[in-house]
Amino acid sequence: MARRHGAEAWRQLLDHVAEGVVLLDATDDHFTVLETNGRYQHLLSDPGRQLAGRPWREAFPAAEGQGILDIFRRVRDGGEPFAARDFVYRHLLPSRRALVEDGVSYWDWQCLPLRGEGGAVEQLLLIVTDVTERHRQERGRILNLQIVEQIPIGIAVLTGPRHAVTLANPRFAALLDVEPAALTDRPLVAALPEFAAADLAVVLDRVYRTGEPFAEDNFAFQSTATDEARFWNCAVIPLPGLPGGAGEVAGLMLMVADTTAHVRARRTVEELALAAQRRAGQLEAIIGSMIDGVFILDAQGLVLEANEAGMRLLGLSAAVRAERLSEYLLALHPSHGDGRPLEPGEDILAGVLAGRTLPDEQLLVGGADRPGGERVVSLSGAPVREANGRISGAVVLVRDITAQKRAEQEKDAFLSLISHEVKSPLTSIKGFSQLARRAAEQGQPGERIVRHLGVIEQQVGRIARLVSDLSDAARLQKGTLQQEPTDFDLVPLVQSAVEQQQVTTSSHTLRLELAEPSLPVHADPTRLEQVLTNLLTNAIKYSPNADQVTIRLDRQEGFAHLAVRDEGIGIPKAEQGQLFGRFYRAPNAANGGFGGLGLGLFITHELVTRNGGRIWVESEEDRGSTFHVTVPLAAGDVERGA
């Protein structure tokens, strides 16, 4: 009777325990269910289902069944209890799967060994608590915290009437220039003293008291650190209290984004816009007088306005149609500054209209077969924004930098040439001076020393000519080269120049043909002698395989006409238009090992034109060249010739 009463008491005890309890037989590997309370049975299936007397796997065919049996064996064999937190249990019975999310429950459970009289583990006591709801709440809180931390605006959760910070993401802490941990459990005004005197403190109190949310863009408050105004896009949302709190506000969520830089930039733009409006007339006059092209575009890239310089650079008429500037550029067949062609559909102005600055985009436009030839233009632009930040168009500057690029190329070529042209004679001078010194020390014949000194003198003369050409070119560029025109007879000057050059060469015969015994001209005789000397020197230099240079002097319609004909390497047709440019050398001359800076013909051209004459060339590659020079006849001789 006592045992029956004891079993009944045990059953009542099990039924009143809040946890699920199972008693298992541990004498074999089936772990037959001896007894369960209703709480445990409810965790797995319908309360009325009979479980006692059935093996564990048959009573509870869950996906984790085998793993649980392994735990039972370990507890039985080792005699040590087992405990697990948030143990995952997947339900297979439809009745239970419908009650939990994804058919999964989470348990905290313990497995305790019960020993018999002999000391061996004969039974296992399984105590289970369903913590599914707790697990999901914790997982939700962690997930929400991760989301909050990754949101790209500042977020803080404030609790209590003192608005203590219970949660702050890194972005919010960065706005206050502190670590998130330094904000926890501190009133917001302690972390940011500016709030104590700002309207935001009043806003927080009102939202906490009334439960009405608040939002405002560019909320202003004064920074105590810099004594400057700061601006936030700010929202305050009330957080409801716990269940049973009758709708009371438990806390506040403060969401902020620092717009200080944006507001200051916008104000700057507004101030500039007002100033620009006041000076609109002045700016229009300035833009109209600029040598750079100025184009004002709308948001689609259509040309709204353009100054005369811009129209001229792109070859547009005054009645320009409202087309895209990029289309006007495409009509010029542009390519990138390094020669790469534009990709199909590439719009170099798209970035400006998208809000980016175009600092300096260089384009090659036109071509040798087009009016004006190939040119290099530089494009720079910036978007035009309205007060609200919307892009309403762009301003684009177009500058012709052809001359600048050509000057850079000439400079590079000049530095390369001058290095070569000076280095070569200096090396020769050094070598022959050493030979002369050695010959003198060894008592060698004087004739050898004289030959060495002759080479040195020749190379010194070469350097002197280079220096003279550089000096003349510089003075011509500055306009300081002296000219002293006078009336004189050109025939004796030509005869003298030919005789002097004949002395310098033993490989060529200089043949002079005079149409008249006398030919008075009005020019600077020194400069004309320099012109003729340059032409004769070039004729000899660039005809190494010929043996004759022909010079002819005659009269042509009020001018003395001088022609210097050689039978040398000639000049390619494509290069003749650039022949008289500063530092220019035709490729066949540069590649053929002929020295020079490319200044002789430039100086010659300038001297001829400044004396009222003209110079041109007739040439075919590998068939020689003829340079023609005209200078005005003296006034009296012109009348006689007429």
Sequence and secondary structure as in RCSB ss.txt:
>XXXX:A:sequence
MARRHGAEAWRQLLDHVAEGVVLLDATDDHFTVLETNGRYQHLLSDPGRQLAGRPWREAFPAAEGQGILDIFRRV
RDGGEPFAARDFVYRHLLPSRRALVEDGVSYWDWQCLPLRGEGGAVEQLLLIVTDVTERHRQERGRILNLQIVEQ
IPIGIAVLTGPRHAVTLANPRFAALLDVEPAALTDRPLVAALPEFAAADLAVVLDRVYRTGEPFAEDNFAFQSTA
TDEARFWNCAVIPLPGLPGGAGEVAGLMLMVADTTAHVRARRTVEELALAAQRRAGQLEAIIGSMIDGVFILDAQ
GLVLEANEAGMRLLGLSAAVRAERLSEYLLALHPSHGDGRPLEPGEDILAGVLAGRTLPDEQLLVGGADRPGGER
VVSLSGAPVREANGRISGAVVLVRDITAQKRAEQEKDAFLSLISHEVKSPLTSIKGFSQLARRAAEQGQPGERIV
RHLGVIEQQVGRIARLVSDLSDAARLQKGTLQQEPTDFDLVPLVQSAVEQQQVTTSSHTLRLELAEPSLPVHADP
TRLEQVLTNLLTNAIKYSPNADQVTIRLDRQEGFAHLAVRDEGIGIPKAEQGQLFGRFYRAPNAANGGFGGLGLG
LFITHELVTRNGGRIWVESEEDRGSTFHVTVPLAAGDVERGA
>XXXX:A:secstr
 HHHHHHHHHHHHHHH SSEEEEEE SSTT  EEEE HHHHHHHS TT   TTS HHHH   TTHHHHHHHHHHH
HHH   EEEEEEEEE  SHHHHTTSGGGEEEEEEEEEEEE TTSSEEEEEEEEEE HHHHHHHHHHHHHHHHHHH
SSSEEEEEETTTTEEEEE HHHHHHTTS GGGTTTSBHHHH GGGGGSHHHHHHHHHHHH   EEEEEEEEE TT
TSSEEEEEEEEEEEE  TTSTT EEEEEEEEEE HHHHHHHHHHHHHHHHHHHTHHHHHHHHHH SSEEEEEETT
 BEEEE HHHHHHHT  SS  S BHHHHHHTT  EETTS B  TT  TTHHHHTT  EEEEEEEES TTSTT SE
EEEEEEEEEE TTS EEEEEEEEEE HHHHHHHHHHHHHHHHHHHHHHHHHHHHHHHHHHHHHHHHTT  HHHHH
HHHHHHHHHHHHHHHHHHHHHHHHHHHHT      EEEEHHHHHHHHHHHHHHH SS EEEEEESSS  EEEE H
HHHHHHHHHHHHHHHHT TT  EEEEEEEEETTEEEEEEE  SS   GGGGGGTTSTT   HHHHHTT    S H
HHHHHHHHHHTT EEEEEE TTS EEEEEEEEB HHHHHHH 
